[in-house]
């Protein structure tokens, strides 16, 4: 398995709609700010996998006790 560059900051998220919906995807744009990888990157996640990730993140949020955090400061 190859690792993606570590995330420095999320730049944006976009839903790419296709017909049928199984062809839709979520695009996540992010920047990396470490010694080895400096630049902007895009991760494209199939729509159903993105929903699974959202549910997993919500479960982590519920279990962690942190609650909802505000958007990161720039």
JOCORQUI-V876066 format. One record per pair of residues at least 24 apart in sequence whose ideal C-beta (glycine too) atoms are under 8 Angstrom apart, sorted by the first residue. I is the first residue (numbers start at 0). J is the second residue. Records with the same first field share a line. If there is no record, write none. Layout:
I = J  J
This chain:
3 = 40  42
4 = 31  33  35  36  38  40
5 = 31  33  36
6 = 30  31
7 = 31  32  33
8 = 32  71
9 = 71
10 = 39
14 = 46
15 = 43
20 = 46
21 = 45  46  47
24 = 49
25 = 49
